[in-house]
Amino acid sequence: MGDPLNEAEADSRRSRRRLIIIAVIAAIILALVAAVVLAGGEEAPATSDSSAARVTVIAPGRTTVDGTITATGTLAARRPTPVGVVGEGGRVVSVGADEGDWVRAGQVLVSIDRSVQSQQAEAARASIDVARADLDLAQSNLDRALQLVDRGFISKADVDRLTATRDAARARLNVSRAQYNELQARNARLNVYAPVSGLVLAREVEPGQTVSAGSPPLFTIAKGGEMELLARVGETELADLAPGVSATVTPSGTERQFTGQVWKISPTISEQDRQGVARIALSYAEGLRPGGFATARIQSGTVSAPLLPESAVLSDDGASYVYIVDGDNKVVRRNVTTGDVTPKGIVIEEGLSGNERVVLRAGGFLNEGETVEPVTASQ
C-alpha cells in the first residue's frame, strides 16, 4: 500500500491545477465578453437606425448634351409632279409605266392613236411638193421673160406680173412648210412624256381610254424620288429649329432609320393645336412611302441637363420617375421627363435640378417616406 500522505499531496496538487485552468478559462471568457461589450458600445449610437436600408445615391449635376426634338408626321413626295395631256389627246394605245416604276425624263408614258393626224401630216407634206413645183414654174417663166424684155417682146408690166406670181408661189411654199411643221409638232405632243426623272406614285390611265387636254392628271411623279416628312412641331420647339439641321426619321412599323435635314419651316402656326410644320427632306429609299406615318428626332442645338444611368430611372403607367433622398434621409418620389438616351446616360429634361441625391439602383424596392442610409457613389 502507498503512503497516505503522498497521495493526499498529489490530490491537492491536482485540485490546484484544475482551479488554475478554470481561472484562466474564466479570464478568457471575461475578456471576450468585455471585448464584445466594448464593441457594442462603439456601435451603440447607430442602433437607432440599424434597420435603415443602405442605398447608393448620386448627385448628377448638369451636363451639356445635344438637344433633340421628337415629332411625328406624314411622309409625302417632296416635289410631286402631275403629268397630264399636253396635246389634243385621243384614244390611248398603250401605257408605258406603272405605279412604283422609276422613269427618266422624256420617256413615253402614254401613246395616243395618231392615224388621222398622220394622214393630215402626209397631206401637208404633199402640199409642200405642190407649192415647190408652182414656185419652180413661176421662176422659170420669170427667167424667160427677163431674157425677152430687152428685145421688146415682153413689156415691163408683164415682167412685174411674173415677178409677183413667183413671189406668191414662194410664199405659198413657206405656208405649206409651216403647216406641215405645225402638224408634226402637234403629233409629237399627242404622246404623254415624263417631264422629269423620278418615281411614279400614281397612274390614272388605261389603254383604250380617251383623254384630252381637260382630263385630270394621268400620272404623279416624285421628282428624283425625293420624299419629305411633314413633322408637326410645337410652337415653342419650332422656334428652336432652322433650315439645315439634321434629323433621323423612323417610319411606323419598322426600325429602319433614314437621315434627312429640315429644308423648310412653316411660316404659320395652327390655331387649333398650336403646332407648325417642319419639312424634313429625305433622299429616295425603298422604305419611304408617301402617306405613311413616321417619327423624327430633330437636332436642336445643345442643352444643359442632368444625366442619369438607366438603373436610376423607373416607370409606371407610362410615367417616368426617380427616388431622391431628402435632408432627413427619407425617400421621396420625383416625376421626371426623360429625353435622349446617350452613351453617358438618360437626359432628364424636366423634374431635376441636378443637385438632388438620386437613388442609383434598387429604387424599385423602396417606398416613399422610408428612412434610408444614403451612401454616395464614387464617380
C-alpha positions in Angstrom: 0.0 0.0 0.0 1.2 3.5 -0.7 1.9 6.2 1.6 -1.4 8.1 2.6 0.5 11.4 2.9 1.9 11.3 -0.6 -1.5 10.5 -2.1 -3.1 13.4 -0.3 -0.4 15.7 -1.5 -0.9 14.5 -5.1 -4.7 15.1 -4.8 -4.0 18.6 -3.5 -1.7 19.4 -6.5 -4.3 18.2 -9.0 -7.0 20.3 -7.4 -4.8 23.4 -7.6 -4.1 22.8 -11.3 -7.9 22.5 -12.0 -8.5 25.7 -10.2 -5.8 27.5 -12.2 -7.2 26.1 -15.5 -10.7 27.2 -14.5 -9.5 30.6 -13.6 -7.6 31.0 -16.9 -10.7 29.9 -18.9 -12.9 32.3 -16.8 -10.5 35.2 -17.5 -10.5 34.4 -21.2 -14.3 34.4 -21.2 -14.5 37.6 -19.3 -12.0 39.2 -21.7 -14.2 38.1 -24.7 -17.3 39.4 -23.1 -15.6 42.7 -22.4 -14.5 43.0 -26.0 -18.0 42.3 -27.2 -19.5 44.8 -24.8 -16.9 47.4 -25.8 -17.6 46.8 -29.5 -21.3 47.0 -28.9 -20.7 50.3 -27.1 -19.0 51.8 -30.2 -22.0 50.8 -32.4 -24.5 52.0 -29.8 -25.1 55.4 -31.5 -26.2 53.7 -34.7 -28.6 51.2 -33.0 -31.5 53.6 -33.5 -31.0 53.4 -37.4 -29.8 49.8 -37.6 -32.9 48.8 -39.5 -32.5 51.6 -42.2 -31.6 50.3 -45.7 -28.3 51.3 -47.1 -28.8 52.8 -50.6 -26.4 54.2 -53.1 -27.1 57.8 -54.3 -25.7 60.1 -56.9 -25.8 63.8 -57.4 -25.9 64.0 -61.3 -25.2 67.8 -61.7 -25.8 69.1 -65.2 -24.1 68.1 -68.5 -24.1 69.8 -71.9 -25.7 67.4 -74.4 -27.0 67.7 -77.9 -30.7 68.7 -77.8 -33.3 66.9 -79.8 -37.0 67.4 -80.6 -39.2 64.4 -81.2 -42.0 65.0 -83.7 -44.4 62.9 -85.7 -45.9 63.4 -89.1 -46.8 62.1 -92.5 -44.5 61.2 -95.4 -45.0 62.8 -98.8 -43.3 63.4 -102.0 -41.1 66.5 -101.7 -41.7 67.6 -105.4 -44.9 65.8 -106.7 -45.2 66.4 -110.4 -48.6 65.9 -112.0 -48.4 64.7 -115.7 -51.4 65.4 -118.0 -52.2 65.7 -121.7 -50.4 68.5 -123.4 -51.8 68.0 -126.9 -55.3 67.5 -128.2 -55.5 64.0 -126.8 -57.3 60.9 -128.3 -57.6 57.2 -127.7 -54.9 55.6 -125.5 -53.0 52.9 -127.4 -50.5 51.9 -124.7 -49.2 52.9 -121.2 -45.5 52.7 -120.6 -45.2 52.9 -116.8 -46.9 51.8 -113.7 -47.0 52.8 -110.0 -43.7 52.2 -108.3 -41.7 52.4 -111.6 -38.7 54.6 -112.0 -39.0 56.7 -115.2 -36.5 59.0 -116.9 -37.2 62.5 -118.3 -38.5 62.3 -121.9 -39.7 58.7 -121.5 -43.0 57.9 -123.3 -45.7 57.3 -120.6 -48.8 57.1 -122.8 -49.1 56.5 -126.6 -52.1 58.1 -128.3 -53.6 56.8 -131.6 -52.5 59.1 -134.4 -53.9 57.5 -137.5 -55.9 60.6 -138.5 -53.1 63.0 -137.6 -50.6 61.0 -139.7 -52.8 61.4 -142.8 -53.1 65.1 -142.2 -49.3 65.3 -142.0 -48.9 63.4 -145.2 -51.4 65.8 -146.9 -49.4 68.8 -145.6 -46.2 67.3 -146.9 -47.7 66.8 -150.3 -48.8 70.4 -150.4 -45.2 71.4 -149.9 -44.3 69.5 -153.1 -47.1 71.2 -155.0 -46.1 74.6 -153.7 -42.5 73.9 -154.7 -43.5 72.9 -158.2 -45.5 76.1 -158.6 -42.5 78.1 -157.4 -40.2 76.4 -159.9 -42.7 77.1 -162.7 -43.1 80.8 -161.8 -39.3 81.2 -161.5 -38.8 79.7 -165.0 -41.5 81.9 -166.6 -39.8 85.0 -165.0 -36.4 84.0 -166.2 -37.6 83.6 -169.8 -39.4 86.9 -169.6 -36.3 88.7 -168.4 -34.4 87.3 -171.5 -37.1 88.7 -173.9 -37.8 92.0 -172.3 -34.7 93.6 -173.9 -35.9 92.6 -177.4 -39.2 94.3 -176.9 -41.3 91.1 -177.0 -42.5 91.4 -173.4 -43.4 94.6 -171.6 -42.2 95.8 -168.3 -45.7 95.2 -166.9 -45.6 91.6 -167.9 -42.3 91.2 -166.0 -43.7 92.7 -162.9 -46.7 90.4 -163.1 -44.5 87.3 -163.5 -42.3 88.5 -160.6 -45.4 88.8 -158.4 -46.5 85.3 -159.4 -43.1 84.0 -158.5 -43.2 85.7 -155.1 -46.7 84.4 -154.4 -45.6 80.9 -155.2 -42.7 81.2 -152.8 -45.0 82.5 -150.1 -47.3 79.5 -150.6 -44.4 77.2 -150.3 -43.4 78.8 -147.0 -47.0 78.5 -145.8 -47.1 74.8 -146.7 -43.9 74.2 -144.8 -45.2 76.0 -141.8 -48.4 74.0 -141.8 -46.5 70.7 -142.1 -44.2 71.6 -139.3 -47.2 72.6 -137.1 -48.8 69.2 -137.7 -45.6 67.5 -136.9 -45.3 69.4 -133.6 -48.9 68.7 -132.7 -48.5 65.0 -133.5 -45.3 64.9 -131.3 -47.4 66.3 -128.5 -50.0 63.6 -128.8 -47.9 61.2 -126.6 -47.5 61.9 -123.0 -43.9 62.1 -121.8 -42.3 62.2 -118.4 -41.2 65.8 -117.7 -38.8 64.7 -115.0 -36.9 61.7 -113.8 -38.4 60.1 -110.7 -40.7 57.6 -109.1 -44.2 57.1 -110.3 -46.6 57.5 -107.4 -49.9 57.3 -109.1 -51.3 56.1 -112.5 -54.8 57.1 -113.6 -54.9 55.9 -117.3 -55.6 52.6 -119.1 -55.3 51.5 -122.7 -58.5 52.3 -124.7 -59.3 55.3 -122.6 -60.0 58.6 -124.3 -58.1 61.5 -122.9 -57.9 65.2 -123.7 -56.3 68.4 -122.5 -59.1 68.8 -120.0 -58.5 65.4 -118.4 -57.2 65.0 -114.8 -53.5 64.2 -114.4 -52.7 60.8 -115.8 -49.6 60.3 -113.6 -48.0 61.7 -110.5 -44.2 61.5 -110.3 -42.0 62.2 -107.3 -39.2 64.2 -108.9 -35.9 62.5 -108.2 -37.7 60.1 -105.9 -37.2 62.6 -103.1 -39.5 62.4 -100.1 -40.2 64.6 -97.1 -41.7 64.2 -93.6 -44.2 66.8 -92.7 -43.3 66.8 -89.0 -45.7 68.6 -86.7 -43.8 70.5 -84.0 -45.0 72.6 -81.1 -44.9 76.3 -81.3 -42.1 76.7 -78.7 -40.0 74.0 -80.1 -40.4 75.3 -83.7 -38.7 78.5 -82.7 -35.5 76.5 -81.9 -35.3 75.0 -85.4 -33.7 76.4 -88.5 -33.3 75.1 -92.1 -30.3 72.8 -92.5 -30.5 71.0 -89.1 -30.2 67.2 -89.3 -32.9 64.7 -88.4 -33.4 61.0 -88.1 -36.7 59.6 -89.4 -38.2 56.2 -88.4 -41.3 55.1 -90.4 -44.0 53.5 -88.4 -43.9 49.7 -88.3 -40.2 49.5 -88.9 -36.9 50.0 -87.1 -35.1 51.4 -90.2 -33.8 54.9 -89.8 -33.3 57.5 -92.5 -31.2 60.6 -92.3 -32.5 63.9 -93.6 -32.5 67.6 -92.8 -35.0 70.3 -92.3 -35.3 72.3 -95.5 -38.3 74.4 -94.8 -40.2 75.6 -91.7 -43.9 76.5 -91.7 -44.4 80.3 -91.5 -47.7 79.8 -89.7 -49.0 78.1 -86.6 -52.2 76.2 -86.4 -54.8 77.9 -84.1 -56.3 74.5 -83.2 -53.3 72.7 -81.7 -50.6 75.5 -81.7 -48.3 73.5 -83.9 -46.3 74.2 -87.1 -44.8 72.0 -89.7 -41.1 71.3 -90.1 -40.5 69.8 -93.6 -37.6 67.2 -93.5 -36.1 66.4 -96.9 -35.2 62.7 -97.4 -33.4 61.1 -100.3 -35.0 58.3 -102.3 -35.2 55.0 -100.4 -37.5 52.0 -100.8 -38.7 52.1 -97.2 -40.2 55.6 -97.6 -43.8 55.5 -98.8 -45.9 58.7 -99.2 -48.9 58.7 -96.9 -47.1 56.7 -94.2 -46.7 57.8 -90.6 -43.2 58.4 -89.2 -41.3 59.8 -86.2 -38.5 62.2 -86.4 -35.7 63.2 -84.0 -34.6 66.6 -84.9 -31.3 68.1 -83.7 -32.0 71.4 -81.9 -28.6 72.6 -80.6 -27.1 71.9 -77.2 -28.8 71.9 -73.8 -27.6 71.6 -70.2 -29.4 68.9 -68.3 -28.9 66.1 -65.7 -27.8 62.7 -66.9 -28.7 59.5 -65.0 -27.9 55.9 -65.6 -30.8 53.7 -66.7 -30.8 51.9 -63.4 -31.9 55.1 -61.6 -35.0 55.8 -63.8 -38.2 53.9 -63.1 -41.6 54.0 -64.8 -45.1 53.0 -64.2 -48.4 53.8 -66.0 -46.3 55.4 -68.8 -44.7 57.9 -66.5 -41.0 58.1 -65.6 -39.8 58.9 -62.0 -36.8 58.6 -59.7 -36.3 58.3 -56.0 -34.4 61.0 -54.2 -33.2 61.1 -50.6 -34.1 64.4 -48.8 -32.3 66.1 -46.0 -34.0 63.9 -43.4 -32.7 60.8 -45.3 -36.3 59.9 -46.3 -37.2 58.6 -49.8 -39.2 61.0 -52.0 -40.6 60.1 -55.4 -40.0 62.7 -58.1 -41.6 62.5 -61.5 -39.3 63.4 -64.4 -39.4 63.9 -68.2 -36.8 61.9 -70.0 -35.1 62.8 -73.2 -32.4 61.2 -75.3 -30.6 58.0 -74.3 -26.9 58.8 -74.7 -23.8 56.6 -74.1 -23.4 58.5 -70.8 -27.0 58.1 -69.6 -30.5 59.3 -69.9 -31.2 63.0 -70.4 -33.6 64.4 -67.7 -35.4 67.2 -69.4 -37.7 68.2 -66.6 -38.0 67.3 -62.9 -34.5 67.6 -61.5 -32.1 70.4 -61.0 -29.1 68.1 -60.7 -28.3 68.8 -57.1 -30.5 66.2 -55.6 -29.3 62.9 -54.2 -30.9 60.4 -56.6 -31.1 56.7 -55.7 -28.8 55.0 -58.1 -30.2 51.5 -58.1 -32.7 49.2 -56.4 -35.2 52.0 -56.3 -38.0 49.6 -57.1 -37.6 48.0 -53.6 -38.1 51.3 -51.8 -41.2 53.0 -50.5 -41.9 56.7 -50.5 -41.3 58.2 -47.0 -39.0 55.3 -46.0 -35.9 56.2 -44.0 -32.6 55.1 -45.5 -28.9 55.3 -45.0 -27.5 57.0 -48.2 -24.1 56.2 -49.4 -22.7 58.4 -52.1 -21.4 56.6 -55.2 -17.9 57.1 -56.3 -17.7 58.9 -59.6 
